[in-house]
Amino acid sequence: MSISTSERRRDADVVTQTPVSAGRRRGWQGYLVMPAILALILLALYLWVSSMELDSIEARSLNAQSLLTALGEHIVLAAVSTVVTLVIAVPLGVLLTRPFTQRVRPFIIGVLTLGQAVPTIAILVLLAVAFLFLGFQAAIVGLVLYAIIPVLLNTMVGLEQVDENVLEAGRGMGMSKGRVLTRLELPLAVPVMLAGVRTALVINVGTATLVTYINAGGLGDIIVAGLSTNRVVVQIVGAVLTAVLALFIDYLAGIAEDFLRPKGL
């Protein structure tokens, strides 16, 4: 299996698109639009649920304590899995762009791509059945396997698109390979790498709803409680909260992407 540089760049095109033009930051008014929209969605959801007469099952699932607990667990799952993904994917992406890994590069990317193609719920079930591996740790493994490819590909594409003339200039100034990497390649690859991180965050927020099936908590508990008791209002609340959380995290990642982008890019 051979995966060319052009193919990796094409695979990463979707995740490297951002709503802000390169080199420009939004005005402060632009940063208020998304929070305002999300606040209106939550307000509408609250008013809608408050206007209904909830039965005992719905009231138990939708009380403030249950919702806050599920939301906190969901945020922790997404945050920890994203950090673990970065710790694995970024160094691996750097390593796979070095010349000495050229032979094993297609094999590693192929294996990881195959792992992402397997549905997350199948990975979680396999962990549970084969290793009796349940709860938070199993959830992190499943989420990392699902989110690692966007970060890995974007890291590789970001490094490989750095102008070779810039690197040659650095070497001509007496920089070692390590300094060329840390002072030139990585800073210039930051915009593309951040787009991969942003994608991984959103993927993890959405996928984390499935970890309820292995007793790992999160907003999936609310959705499944609604499904198992045939309470549509509970399902809608869980789904809307998950969507709002994903959009809000994407918004925060977009701000970080704006401000961490090197000047002039």
N, C-alpha and C positions, 0 to 999 in steps of 0.2 A: 504494500500500500504506500503510495507516494503522494504527499500533499505539498504542492508548490506554494511559494510565497504569495503569488497572485491569488490562489484559491483561499488562503487564510485571510487575505485582505478582503476578498469578496464575502467570506463568511462573517467578517466583523463589521461589514458596512452597516448592518441594521443597528448594532449597538453603539456605533460611533456617531450616530446622528443625534444632535442636541438642539434644543429650541433656541439657543442663543448663538449668534454668529461668532465665529472664532475671532478673538481679539477684542470683543466688545462685551461690556457688562450691562445688565439692565439697570435702569434707574430705580430708585427706592420704591417708586410707585409700582413698578413691575413685580417687585418681590412681594407685594401685598395682595396681588390678585388671587393666587392659589389659596393662601390661608383664608381669605374672605369666602371663596367658593366652598371650601371644605367646611367652614363654620356654618354656612347657610345650609349645607346638606345635613350636618349633624343637628342643627336646630329644627329643620323640617322633620327629621326622623324622630326627634324627641317629642315634638308637638303631635305627630301622628300616633306614636305609641301612647302618649298621655291621653289622647282622645278616645282610646279604646278601653273596653272593660276586659281586663286580663283575668283569665282563670288562675287557679292556684299554681298550675304547672308553668304557665307563661310568666307569672309574677316571680316565681322562684328562679327561673332562668334569666330573667331580665332585671333583677335587682342590681343596684349600683355596685355592691361588693363583688358579685359574680362577674360582672362585666369588666370591672377594673382588674380583678385577678387574672381573667383570661387575656386582657389586653397587655398587662405586664409580662405575662408568660410569653406571649407572642413576640413582643419587642425583644425580650432576652434571647429567644430562639433565633430571631432574624439577625440580631447583632452578633451573637457568638458565632453562628455559622458563617457569617460574612467575614469576621476576623480570621477564623480558621482557614477559610477559602483564600484570603489574601496571603496569609503566612505560607500556604502551600503553592498557590498559583503564581504569585509574582516572582519568587526566586526560581521556580521551575521554568517560567516563561523566559527569564533572563538566561538561564542555563541552556535552554533549547535554541537560543539565538547564537550561541557560541559555535565556532566552526567544528570543534571536536565532538559535538553531539549530532552532527548532520546525519549519521547513519541510523541512530536510534530515534531521531525526531519523529518520523512518520509513524513508527510503531506506538510511541507514547501517546501521540495525539489521537491516533486511531482508537486505542484502548479507552482513553478518557471520553472521546466522542461516543463510543459504544455505551459507556456507562451512563452518559447523559440521555441516550436514546431509551434506556430502560425506564419505565414509569417510576416515579419516586415511591408510590405506594407499594410497588413490587419489591423495591429495594428494602423498604421498611419491613415488609412481611418476611422476606428472606432472612433479614437479621434476626427477627423475632423467632422464626421457626428453627433456623439452623443453630443459633447461638443463644437462644433465650435472652436476646438482647433487646430490652424494652426501655422506654422512658426517654429522658433528656439526651443521653449519649447516643442512642440509636437515631434519634431525630437529627442530631448534629451531623452524623455520618451521612444520612440520606440527603440532607440539604446541601452539604458540601459537595457531594458527588454530582448533584444537579446543577450547582452554580459555578463550578470550577472552570468549565470551558469558556464562558464569556471573558472572564478575567485573564485566563491563560492566553487566549487568542489575541485579545487586545494588547496585552503586554508584549507579545511577540511582534504584532503588527506595528505597534508604536515604536519599538526599538528598530525594526527593520526599515521604517520609513525615514529615519534620520539621514540627512544628507551625508553621503560618504566624504564629501569635501570638507565638511565641518570636522568630522572625525580625523581626517588626515591632517587638518590644521592643528588639532589638539596634539596629535602624536608628534608633529613637527615642532611644537613648542616644548617637547620633552615630557609630556604627560605619560604616565604609565597606563597600562590597560585598565587597571582599576580606577584610576582617576578619570580616564576618558568615559568609562561607564557611569561613574557617579556624578561627574561634573558636566557631561555633555549628553550622553545617550538618555539616561533616565529623566533629567529635567525636560528634554525636548519631547520625550514620549509621554509625559504626564497627561496631556489632554485625552489621548486615546485610551490610556490606562484607566483614567477616571471614569470614562464612559463605560468601560467594562465593569468597574466596581459598582457604578450606578445600576447597571442591568442586574448584577448579582443580588444587590439589595432588594430590588423589586421582585425578582424571582423567588428569593427566600421568603419574603413576606407572604406571597401568594401560596407557595408550596407548603408553608408551615401549617396551613389549615389541616393538612392530611395527617400530621403527627398525632392528632388526637386518637387515632386508631391504635397507637402503641403506647397510650397513656402518658403522652408528653405535654398535654395541656395546650393552651393557646386558644385563639378565637374559634378554632375548629370545634372545640367543646360546645360552644353555643350553637353553631350550625348543626352539628350532629344531634344535639339535644332536640332541636326543632324538627329534624328529619325523623328521629326515632319516635317522637310523640305526635307527629303530624301537626305541628304548630307552625303555620306559615310565617306568622309575625316574628317568631324567634329566629327562623331561618333568614329572614330578610334583615333583621338587626345584625346578626352575625356577619352576613355577607357584606352589608354596607360598611360596617366598622372595619372589616378587612380591606375593602377597597379604599376607604378613606385613609387608613394607615399606610397602604402602599403608595398612594398619591402623595401623602405628606412626606414620607421618607424619600421618595423620588424628588420632591421639591427641595428638601434639605440637601440631598446629594447634588442637585443642580446648582445650589448656592456654593457649595464647596468646590464644585467643578469650575465655577466662574472665578472664584478668588484664588484657587490653587494653580490655575493656568498661568504659566510663565508669561510675563509681559511681552507683547509683540506677537503672540501666537493667537 
